[in-house]
Amino acid sequence: MEAPEPASPGPGGGPQLLLFAEPLQREGLLRLLGAEASSFRLAISPSELAGAPQLVLWSLAAPLEPATLLRELEQLEQRWHPAPLLLLLPAMPACSRDWLLQLPVAGLLQQPDPDQVGAAVATLLAGGRVLDLRGGGNSEATPGTSAKAMGAIGAGQGLGQSLLQSGLQQIEAELRLCRRWLSPPPENLLLAALLEGRLRELAAARAFLLWLWGPLSLAWGAPEPGEVGLPQPPASGSTAITLRQRTAEGVWQAIQGRLASASGCDQEGGSALTSQADGALFALQGLSPERRRDLLMALLGQLDHLLQRLRQERLRGDELQGRWLQLQPELRRHALRQMAGPYVQLPQQGALLPVADTLSGQSDLLLNDPELPPCLPMLAALLNAQPLLVEGRLLAPDEPQALLHLEALVSNWLVRTAELISAQVLACCGDWPELRRYLLVQELLATRSLERLRNQLNARQRWSEWFERPIQLYESRRLIYRLEGGSIKPLLLTEPRDQELRQLGWLQQAVTLALESRDALAPQLQALLRRLGDLLVVVLTQVVGRAIGLVGRGILQGMGRGISKP
């Protein structure tokens, strides 16, 4: 940062804004903010301040080394505390996106436009937070680079890791090829069905490889670098967070707006909410896009009402958790009625029946998803602004990493609750053909298609309950679903689940016992295979090789004597 040239502050009183930037950028920012300087005073050097500033703005013209950037930010924070700091980054910062989220700044904008800068200044002066990181940073990796990185990782590891990495690279290449052929979908229905079947086959092969070699790699080689943990920002597009207020209500409003945008609830004719979870089936995808958006919007609205109700009751601890669980069936019932339409009537066997009342009466909304994480940390942050534990650090809910983690928890609850309601809707549509035209997608109008989907969902649920869930519990992993860009994306979090592990049935405990036995026998099996390999090498080189050499020498000697005879 160069020494700023003297300039007269903007007219008017009010809050003071201290600006640090290169001369060219400083002139542009002065002209941009000068039009709004009636509500605050601009200063480009500390000598022009009348007291302490209410906001410090630092614009970077070129990337800085992470250590240098962090040191400068710490010095600015120490000198101008408690004034918030707004950092403007260039298009290609020299830092990863995850590292930028941890910077001690209240505002972070990457290559902002003029309107964003003015809105960010107003938000920060009002006590909020702003975050907008665009795509294109060097933290993202293309599929080719990720495959190279996987190969480099596997080069120095054991046999299990090498086989796992090689198989995953081949499967990933085939998946990209099939997805390229499916975008746009081919007009030939048979070809489309074959490609979708190939995708399911590759997803099953990938899951089998992870099941076969994943835990074994801990005993056969160095552990694989963690791919799970904190919810990662999108690989493309932008991460835009605007907090009007750094309170629990402000955090919830920001999360609600982001989830509404991600699910397409606030867009007419928006996305169809596709799934990017390989091999996963969702009953929610059986609903038509309009009903899907209506259901997600209804759940978001009901969650908003429920949070307001819990704020008024001022419950804590186990009482809050019990109250939350007690109100879940009522919340699902209201969301189901709102999605179906309170005044819609459809014919069934010659009589007009109200859709909302019929669905509400025939649906079992008391069921709970055992894969939902404990609700108390999420509720404590949304209601009382209590800190969240993210990767071993206690963070305030308005911190970018904590807010993304909290958004992932709310998104997982939204998807799983919508999935429970959608499964009940599919069951009710089996005996009500007119209801299928109103609620379901065109492909499920046929009875055979609907029953096939229901059977697949039931089989998937049993497989997950008997085999996949015990493995996840034993490996301390939790699968959550995140709404992002009109699609459902899976995310694996690592957290202790010992209490749930002790509550498993005998069949599920047998699965975990098999995993434990495999992990326990892996070192002995590795040593046995290595010694067998060494023994085989000795036999082939010392015994068989010498024998073959002696036989060949004898043949040559015999041929030589035969030729030398007259």
N, C-alpha and C positions, 0 to 999 in steps of 0.2 A: 504494500500500500504506500503510494507516494504521498508527499505532503500536499494537502489540498490547497487550491488557490482561494484567496479570500473572495467571498460573495456575500451579498446582503441577504438576510433571511427573508422568507416569504412574509407577506403582510398578514396582519391579524394575529391574535393571541391563541391560547389554547395549548394543546400538547406540542412538545418539541420532538422533531425527528432528526437524528444525526446520521449523515450519509457518508459512507466510505466507498469510493469507486475510482477507477481510472479516469483521467480527464475527459476522454471522449464519452464514456458511459455516464460520467457524472453530469455532463451537460444535457444528455438525453433524459436522464432521470429528473434533473431539475426542471426541464420543460414539461415533462410528463406530470410530475407531482405539483408543479407550480400552479396548474389550473385548479387544483384542489387544496391549495395552501390556505384557503380561508378558514379551514377547520383546524389547521396545525401550522407550526412554524418549522421551516427547513433550515438546517445548519450543516455546513460541510467541514467544520473544524470545531474542536471542543471550545475554542476561545469565543465562538459566536453563541454559545449556549448561555442561557440565563437560568442556572440551576442544573438539575439532572434531566437528561432526555427521557421521554416516555417510550421511544422506539429507536433502535439502532439498525440501520440497513447497510449491508455489506454486499456489494456486487463484484463477482469474480469475472475478470475478462478472459482468463486462461486457467486451465486446471492446475491445482497445487498438489504436492505430495500429501498423503493422508496425515503423516506426522506433523507437517508444517501447518496444515489446515486446522487440525485439532488444537495445536498449541496457540494459534492465533485466536481461535474461538474461545478458548479458556481464558485468555488474557482479556478479551473484550467482555466476557461475562463477569469476570472479577472486577473490572474497572467500572462498568456501567450497571451493575446489579442494583435494583431488580428490573431494569428495562428489558423487555423482550428483544430478541435478535432475529432479524429477517435476513436470510442468506439467499442470494441469487446465484445459481450455478450456470456454467456454460452448457452447451449441448452435449458434450462428451466429457464428463468429469472423470478424473483419474482414480475414482473410488468405486467400490461395489455398492449396489443398492442397499444391501443389508447393513453395510457399515454406515451409509448416509442416514439411515433411519435412527441410528444411535447418537447422532450429533446433538449437543446441548443447545438447540435452537428452538424457538417457538414457531418460526416460519421457514419453509424450505421450498423454493421454486426452482425448477430446472428449465432454462430457456423460456421464461414467461413472456406473454404478450402484454401490451400496455394495460388492458383491462384487468388482467390478473394481478398486476402489481398494485394498482389502485385499490382493488377489492381486498387484497391481502393486507395492505396497510390499514385499511378501515377495520378489518377483522381483528388484527393484532392490537390496535389501539382500544378496541372494545373488550379486550381480555380473552380473545379466542386463540386458535391455532390454525395454521395453514400448512398443507403438505401436498406437493404436486411434482412427482417424479415421472418423467416421460420415458418411453422406451428408447433403446439405442445405447444404453450404458454398457460398459465393458463387463458387467456382471452377468450378462446373458450369454448363453452358449448355443450355438446352432447344433442341430442333430449330428452333423459331421464332427464338430469339435468335441461334443460330448462322447461320441463313440471313440475318438482318439484318446480322450482322457481315460475312458474305461479301459482301453487296451494298455495304456501306460501304467495304470494302477495294477492291472492283472499281471504285468510282466514280472513284478518282484514278489509275487505271492505264491501260495501253494497250489496243489492240483485242484482242490475244490473251487478255489477262487477263479482259477484260469478257466475251468469248464463253465462256471457260472457266467463269467464275463463274456466268453466267446459265444455261448448260447444266447445271452441277452442281446448282444450286438447283432447276431443274425436275425433274431426275432424282430428287433426294432427296425432293421432294414426292410424286412418283409411287410411289417405294419405300415411303414411310410409308403411303400409301393402300392399296397392295396388302398390306402386312404387317398392316394393321388388318383387312382382309377375311379374311386367313388366320388370325386369332386370335379365336375358335377356328376350326379348319379347317372349311370348309363340308361338308355331307353330300353334296352333288352332286360326284361325282368329276370330271366334265368341267370344272366351274367351278374346282375346286382345281387341276387340271392346267393350265388356262388362266392362272390367277394365278401359278403357279410358273413357267410359261413366260414370262410378262410380267416376273417378277423377273429371270430369266436374261437377257432381252432388255435390260432397263434396266441390269443389271450390265455387259453387253457394251458398251452405249452409253457408260457411264461410263468404262470402261477405254479405249475408243477416244478419247474426249475428252481424257483425261489423256495418252494417247500422242501425240495430234495437237497439243495446245496446251501441254502441261506444260513441256517443255524450251524451246519457242519463246517462252514468256512471259519468259524471262530476257533475250531480245533485244528484245521488243516492249513491255515495261513493267517496273515494279518487281517484284522477285521476290516470290513468294507467301510469307506468313509460314509458318515451319516447323511442319508438323503432325507431324513425325516426331522421333525422338530417344529420350529417356528413357522407359522404360515408365511410362505414366500410371496412377495409381490408378483403380479402377473409378468410373464415373460415378454409380453408385448403390450402396447398400449400405454396407459399411464396409471399411476397410483395417486389419486387426488383425494385428499382429506381436508375438509374445512370444518373447524370447530368454532361455532359462534360463541359458545361459552365453555369454559374448561371445568364444567361441573358434570354430575352424573346425567342430568337431563340433556346437556349439550352433547355428551358422548353418545347417548342413545339416539338422539336426533340425527347425528352424523351416520351412525351405523344403519339406522332405518332407511335413510336416503340412499346409501350405497347399496343396500340389499334390494331395495325397490328397483333401482336402476339395473342391477346385475341380473335380476330375475325377469326383467322386461315388464314388470307390473305397471310402470308408468309410461309405457310406450304402446300406442295403438298399433296392432299388427306387428308386435315385436317378435322377438326370437321365440323359437319353439321349445326352449329349455332342453337342449340335448344333453346326453350323458357322455363324459369322457372317461368314465371308469371302465376299464377293459373288462369285458365279461360280466358286467353288472346289469341286472334287470331292475327296473323301477316301475311299480304300479302307477306312479305319477305320470309316466310317459304315455300311459293308456288314455289319459284325459285329453280332450281337445285343447289346442293352445289357448283358446279363450277361457275355458274352465280352469286350466292350469294357472293362468294369471289371476283369475278371480280367487282361486283357493289361496295362492301365496299372498295376495293382497289382503284377503280376509284374515289370514293368520298373523300378518304383520300388524293389522289394525287391532286384532284381539290381544296380541301381546302388548301393544301400547296401552290399551285399557287396563290390562292386568297389572302392568308395572305401575300405573298411576294408582290403582287400588292398593297395591302392596306398599306404596310410599305412604299412603294415608294410614294404613294399619300399623306401620313402624315396628315390624317384627324383626327378630334377630335369630341367628343360629338355627337350631333344629326346628323351632317354630316356623321360621320363614320357609325352610325346605318342605316341611309338612304341609303348609298352606299352599305352596306352589304345586305340589303333587295332587292335593285335593281339588284344586281348581282346573287341572288339566282336562278332565272329561267335559266340563262345562265350556271351556275354551274351544275344544274341538267341535262340540255340537254347534256352537254359534258360528264358527267358521264354515262348517258344512252347510248350514242353513243359508248363510250369506252367499256361498258359492252356487248352491242350487237355485237360489231365487225364492224369496218368501211367498211370492204370489203366482208362481208357475204351476200349472196343472197339466198332466199328461194322461191319455187314456190307457187303461189297463183292464182287459177283459170286459170291455163295454162300459166302464165307469171312469170318470175323471177323478184322479187322485192328486192331492197336493204333493209335489216332489219333495219339498223341504221336510214336511212332516213325515212322509213315508220313509225317506232315507234316515232321518233322525231316529225314528222308531225301530228300524230294522238293523241299524249299525251298532256294533259293539265297540264303543269308544272308551272303554275302561282299560284296554290293553296298553301296556307300556313297552317301549323298546329298551331291552337290557343294555344296548350299546350306547345309550345316551350317557354322557359324562355327568358327574355330580353337578347339580345346578347351583350349589351355594356360592362358589367363587364367581360365577357369572352374575348371579343376582346381587351379591354384595357390591360388585363393581358398578352395576347399572343403577342400583338404588341408593347406595351410600358412598359411591366413589372410593371404595376401598382398593388398595393396591392388588395387582395381579402378579402371580408368580410365573414368570416367563423365562425359561432356560436358566433357572437358578437365581434370577434377579427379581426383586420386588419393584414393580413399575407402577406408576400412577396410571389410571385408565386413559388419561389424555395423551400419554406418550404414544408415538406412532406404532412401536412394536406391540405394546399392550392393546392398543385399539384394534390392530389387525388380528391379534389373538382372540380378543373378545368378539370381533366380527365373525371369526371362524366358528366360535362356539354357538353364537346365535344362528348363524347360517346352518350349522349342523342340526340344531333343534328344529329349524324351519323345514328343512328337507325331510327329516325323519318323521316329524308330525304330519306333514303333507303326505308322506308315503303311507302311514297308518290309515289316514282318512281315505286315500285313493284305493287302498286294498278293500276297504269296506264298500266303497262305491262300485268297484268291479264285481263284488259278490252280489250286490243288489241288482246290477244290470243283467245278471244271468237269466232271471225270470221276468224281465221287463224289457222287451225289444224296443219299445218306443223311447225308453230312457237312454238306450245306447246312442240313438241319433242325436240326442240332446247333449250328452255328456262326453262321449268317447270319440276317439279318432275314427276316420273312415275305415281303417284296416280291421277294426274290431267289431264291425257291424255283424259279421258272420258269427254264428254260434260256435263253430269249430275254432275259429281264430281266438275268440274270447276265452274259451275253455282251455285251449293250448297255452295261452299266456298265463292263466291262473295256475295251471298245473306246473308250469316252469317256475313261477314265483314261489309256489309252495315247496317244490323240490329244492330251489335255491335257498329258501329259508331253513329247511331241515339240514341241508349240507353245511350251511353257515353255523347253525346252532350246535351241530354235533362235532364238527371238525375244525372249521376256520376260527370260531370264537375261542375254543380251548387253546389253540396255537397262539392267537393274539394275546390271550391272558397270560400264557406262560412266558411269552417274549416281551411282556409289558408294553404292548402296542395297542393303540386305539384308532380305529378308522373313523374319520369324520368326513362329512361332505360339505363342500364349499360352493356357494353360488358365485359365478364369475363370468361375466360377458355372455349371459344367456345360456350357460351350460353348468352341469354339475360335475365338479372335479373332486376326486378323492384326495385325502391328506392323512398321513399317518403321524400320530403323535406318540411319543414315548413317555409313559408315566406309570408309576407302580400300581398294580392291580391285584395285590396279594389277597385282599379280602374277597374279591369276586372269584379268585382262583380256588379258594377253600370252599366255596359254595357250589362247585360243579358236581354233576352226577357221576355215577360210576363209569359210564361210557366215555364221558368227556375227560375224566381223570385218567382213563386208560390211554387216551391220545397223548396227554401231557407226559405220562410215564414212558410211552414209546419215544417221545422226543428226548426226555432226560436220559434214557438208555442209549439212544443213538449218540448223544453228546458225550456220554461217559465212555463209550466204546470207541469213539473216533480216534483218539491218540493211539490206542493199542492196535486198531485196525490199520492205521497209517504206518506204524512201526512194522507190523507183520507184512504188509504189502511191500514196504521198502526192502525188508530182508529177503522176501521171496524174489523181488526183482534183482537184488544183488546175487542171490544164489543162481538165478536163471542166467545172469551174465557170466558167472564163473563156469557154469555147465556148458554154455554155448561157446565160450572162448577157449577154456582150458581143456575140456574133454572132447566135445563134438568137433571143435575146430582142429585140434591136434589129430584126432582120428581121421578126419577128412584129409588133412595134410599127409598123413602116413599112407592112406589108401591111394591118394593121387601120386605120391612119390613111387609107390610100388608099381602102379600102372605105367608110369613113365619109364622106370627101369626095365620093366618087362618089354615094353615096346622097343626100347633101345637095344636089348639083347636080340629080339626077333629081327630087327633090321640089320644088325651087324653080322648075323649068320649068312653064309653064302647060299 
